Amino acid sequence: MTPRHQDAASEAGSPQDPGWDPGVFFNRPLRVGRAVIPKRLFLAPLSKLGNVAFRELISGFGGFGLLFSEMAGSRGVASGGGPARSGFMWRKEELPHLVCQLYGDDPEIMARAAERVAADGFMGVDINFGCSVAVVCKHNCGAALLKDPVRAGKIVSAVRKAVPLPLFVKYRTGWHDDVAGAVDMARRFADEGADALTFHPRVAPDRRSRQPKWAYIGKVKSAVSIPVFGNGNVFDLRDCERMVSETECDGVAVGRLAVARPWTFAQWTDGFAPDACIYRRCALGLIDLLLKHFDAPTAMRRYCKFSGYFAANFKFGHTFFSLVHRAKTIEALRNAVTAFFETAPEIAARPNITMLR
């Protein structure tokens, strides 16, 4: 273990220690590059879902160490393209804890995009090597670059040379179930200048049809001296504790659960106690926040995407989902959501994973 890795471990204590407290662990600061993150629990980057309005909703509760933007195309960012289309949107207040996720296949363009990110005051830059949707991979971006480790390494190197910001890399196991390949990629990214890794232990073609192999996170963690954050299928605090205990990762990136329950970070790190009305407040509050940042048609699309995850909270979540998708205007949407909560819905103790897929 390198001295840098030893420092991180001694700051946090071991999850194997008797009486280990997840609240204490997640509130221990962690150094990433030149920055110190106050908490080890953060919002994973989420395309469309992690938009500026949703991040403002989460910020109202607090409790996170970092927020990651929805992924933004490097060509649009580098050329100054429209922010609403590229996902390159933010609030000034969130910049000190906001990391911009970029995707692209050209090292030079990725470097130029990172320079703009730095100039605009973001806390850090994240490189996406994890998205496996066809529209991204057909352009040789996202997880497609895991098939070309040399090019992926050049992208990390180019961004590292372009900006002094903390540099994160989000990636998957690869296109084959081969942990050795994931370990090799981790070492390559670290050698090229990445300050931290967020690792999702699924093969790229797998769209959550199988369980992620958390043991792979531990192998990646053991292979590098930079912080490694685990990601994948954390749906309650017990899952979170198990991931840290089984892998000894340096922190956890929460994605789908954060969409379903935006107060998760505050609940797990600050002791926030949600009341029975919180679901209604969030459901209606997000409509207002989306309209604050987007035009009505875009706000409707973003809310429909959100609804599939938020519906997972309810034992009859399909009713919420259907009401939202039948609404054709903002007024109809607001009325539908209000009507759903007129009778208190039954809340699932754990969000319905089937609906979260």
ZAMARGU-4260 file (C-alpha; in steps of 0.2 Angstrom, whole numbers, plus 5000, padded with zeros to 4 digits):
<rodrens>
0) 5000/5000/5000 | 5007/5017/4995 | 5009/5031/5008 | 4995/5040/4999 | 4983/5025/5001
5) 4988/5023/5019 | 4984/5041/5023 | 4966/5039/5015 | 4963/5023/5025 | 4969/5030/5042
10) 4958/5045/5039 | 4942/5034/5037 | 4945/5019/5048 | 4943/5002/5041 | 4925/4995/5037
15) 4931/4979/5045 | 4934/4987/5062 | 4922/4982/5076 | 4909/4995/5079 | 4912/5003/5062
20) 4900/5017/5060 | 4894/5021/5042 | 4889/5039/5047 | 4906/5042/5054 | 4914/5034/5038
25) 4904/5045/5026 | 4908/5061/5035 | 4926/5059/5035 | 4935/5070/5022 | 4944/5063/5008
30) 4958/5071/4997 | 4955/5069/4978 | 4969/5078/4969 | 4971/5095/4975 | 4954/5095/4984
35) 4947/5089/5000 | 4929/5081/4999 | 4920/5083/5015 | 4909/5068/5013 | 4912/5051/5004
40) 4894/5049/4998 | 4890/5058/4981 | 4877/5059/4967 | 4883/5048/4953 | 4882/5055/4935
45) 4865/5052/4927 | 4861/5056/4909 | 4846/5068/4909 | 4841/5063/4927 | 4856/5072/4935
50) 4850/5089/4927 | 4852/5106/4935 | 4834/5106/4942 | 4836/5089/4950 | 4853/5094/4958
55) 4844/5109/4965 | 4831/5098/4973 | 4845/5087/4981 | 4854/5103/4987 | 4839/5108/4997
60) 4843/5093/5008 | 4862/5093/5007 | 4872/5078/5014 | 4882/5074/4999 | 4901/5076/4996
65) 4899/5080/4978 | 4887/5081/4964 | 4890/5076/4946 | 4882/5084/4931 | 4873/5074/4918
70) 4885/5069/4904 | 4889/5083/4892 | 4896/5081/4875 | 4914/5087/4873 | 4911/5094/4856
75) 4897/5105/4861 | 4906/5111/4877 | 4922/5114/4868 | 4913/5124/4854 | 4901/5134/4866
80) 4886/5124/4860 | 4868/5126/4867 | 4869/5121/4886 | 4851/5114/4887 | 4855/5101/4873
85) 4872/5097/4879 | 4868/5095/4898 | 4881/5109/4901 | 4870/5118/4914 | 4873/5123/4932
90) 4869/5135/4946 | 4883/5146/4952 | 4880/5141/4970 | 4884/5123/4966 | 4900/5125/4957
95) 4911/5122/4973 | 4905/5104/4974 | 4900/5101/4956 | 4910/5089/4944 | 4906/5090/4926
100) 4905/5074/4917 | 4912/5074/4899 | 4911/5061/4885 | 4920/5061/4868 | 4932/5051/4858
105) 4945/5064/4853 | 4959/5068/4866 | 4961/5086/4860 | 4943/5090/4860 | 4941/5083/4877
110) 4955/5093/4883 | 4948/5109/4876 | 4931/5105/4884 | 4939/5102/4901 | 4948/5119/4899
115) 4931/5127/4897 | 4924/5117/4912 | 4939/5124/4922 | 4936/5142/4916 | 4918/5141/4921
120) 4923/5137/4939 | 4918/5118/4941 | 4926/5109/4956 | 4931/5094/4944 | 4931/5085/4928
125) 4924/5067/4926 | 4927/5057/4910 | 4913/5045/4905 | 4919/5028/4900 | 4904/5020/4907
130) 4888/5024/4896 | 4884/5009/4885 | 4868/5015/4876 | 4869/5013/4857 | 4868/5032/4853
135) 4884/5035/4863 | 4894/5020/4859 | 4891/5021/4840 | 4901/5037/4840 | 4915/5028/4849
140) 4911/5037/4865 | 4907/5031/4883 | 4910/5012/4886 | 4915/5009/4868 | 4932/5017/4872
145) 4935/5002/4884 | 4938/4992/4868 | 4952/5004/4864 | 4963/5006/4881 | 4976/5016/4872
150) 4965/5029/4866 | 4956/5029/4882 | 4972/5032/4891 | 4977/5046/4879 | 4960/5055/4883
155) 4964/5054/4902 | 4982/5060/4898 | 4976/5075/4887 | 4963/5081/4900 | 4976/5079/4914
160) 4988/5090/4905 | 4975/5103/4901 | 4968/5107/4918 | 4973/5106/4936 | 4956/5101/4943
165) 4953/5085/4952 | 4950/5072/4938 | 4938/5058/4940 | 4935/5043/4928 | 4919/5033/4928
170) 4920/5016/4920 | 4913/4998/4919 | 4921/4981/4919 | 4922/4981/4900 | 4914/4972/4886
175) 4918/4955/4894 | 4917/4948/4911 | 4935/4950/4915 | 4941/4958/4931 | 4959/4958/4925
180) 4954/4970/4911 | 4946/4981/4923 | 4961/4981/4934 | 4972/4985/4920 | 4961/5000/4915
185) 4962/5006/4932 | 4981/5006/4933 | 4981/5014/4915 | 4969/5028/4921 | 4979/5031/4937
190) 4996/5031/4927 | 4989/5044/4915 | 4984/5056/4929 | 4967/5052/4935 | 4964/5057/4953
195) 4949/5045/4957 | 4939/5031/4949 | 4921/5028/4950 | 4919/5009/4946 | 4902/5001/4941
200) 4906/4982/4940 | 4895/4977/4926 | 4900/4972/4908 | 4895/4986/4896 | 4881/4976/4886
205) 4872/4973/4903 | 4858/4985/4906 | 4856/4980/4924 | 4849/4962/4920 | 4862/4954/4931
210) 4869/4959/4948 | 4884/4970/4948 | 4900/4960/4955 | 4905/4971/4970 | 4920/4960/4973
215) 4928/4967/4957 | 4927/4984/4966 | 4939/4978/4979 | 4951/4971/4966 | 4951/4988/4957
220) 4953/4997/4974 | 4968/4985/4978 | 4977/4989/4962 | 4978/5008/4963 | 4984/5021/4976
225) 4970/5034/4971 | 4953/5034/4979 | 4940/5022/4971 | 4921/5024/4973 | 4909/5010/4971
230) 4893/5011/4961 | 4879/4999/4957 | 4863/4993/4965 | 4864/5003/4981 | 4845/5004/4986
235) 4846/5006/5005 | 4858/5009/5019 | 4861/4991/5021 | 4867/4989/5003 | 4878/5004/5006
240) 4886/4997/5021 | 4889/4980/5013 | 4897/4988/4998 | 4910/4997/5008 | 4913/4982/5020
245) 4915/4970/5006 | 4926/4981/4994 | 4934/4993/5006 | 4931/5006/4993 | 4934/5025/4998
250) 4916/5030/4996 | 4900/5027/4986 | 4892/5035/4971 | 4873/5033/4972 | 4862/5035/4956
255) 4845/5028/4955 | 4841/5028/4973 | 4845/5046/4974 | 4832/5049/4960 | 4819/5039/4970
260) 4824/5048/4986 | 4833/5064/4984 | 4835/5066/5003 | 4846/5050/5004 | 4862/5059/5007
265) 4855/5070/5021 | 4847/5055/5029 | 4863/5044/5029 | 4876/5057/5033 | 4867/5071/5043
270) 4853/5061/5052 | 4839/5069/5042 | 4823/5061/5046 | 4810/5062/5032 | 4792/5065/5036
275) 4777/5057/5028 | 4774/5072/5017 | 4791/5072/5009 | 4786/5062/4994 | 4773/5075/4989
280) 4784/5090/4992 | 4798/5082/4981 | 4786/5077/4967 | 4778/5094/4966 | 4794/5104/4970
285) 4803/5096/4955 | 4790/5102/4943 | 4793/5120/4949 | 4812/5118/4948 | 4811/5111/4930
290) 4801/5125/4924 | 4814/5137/4932 | 4828/5130/4921 | 4819/5123/4906 | 4805/5127/4894
295) 4789/5117/4897 | 4791/5103/4884 | 4809/5100/4890 | 4803/5100/4908 | 4789/5088/4904
300) 4802/5076/4896 | 4813/5077/4911 | 4799/5074/4923 | 4793/5059/4914 | 4810/5051/4915
305) 4811/5055/4934 | 4794/5048/4937 | 4799/5030/4933 | 4812/5030/4947 | 4801/5040/4959
310) 4786/5028/4956 | 4797/5014/4964 | 4794/5022/4981 | 4776/5016/4981 | 4768/4999/4982
315) 4757/5004/4968 | 4769/5015/4959 | 4763/5011/4941 | 4748/5022/4946 | 4759/5037/4948
320) 4769/5033/4933 | 4754/5031/4922 | 4746/5048/4928 | 4762/5057/4924 | 4764/5050/4907
325) 4746/5054/4902 | 4748/5072/4906 | 4751/5083/4891 | 4753/5100/4899 | 4762/5106/4914
330) 4745/5111/4922 | 4739/5093/4919 | 4755/5086/4926 | 4753/5096/4942 | 4735/5091/4944
335) 4739/5073/4941 | 4753/5073/4954 | 4742/5082/4967 | 4728/5070/4964 | 4739/5055/4967
340) 4744/5061/4984 | 4726/5066/4989 | 4725/5048/4997 | 4742/5044/5005 | 4750/5031/4995
345) 4758/5015/5003 | 4777/5018/5004 | 4788/5003/5001 | 4802/5001/5014 | 4814/4998/5000
350) 4811/5005/4982 | 4805/4993/4970 | 4821/4987/4961 | 4810/4981/4946 | 4804/4998/4943
355) 4821/5005/4944 | 4828/4996/4929
</rodrens>
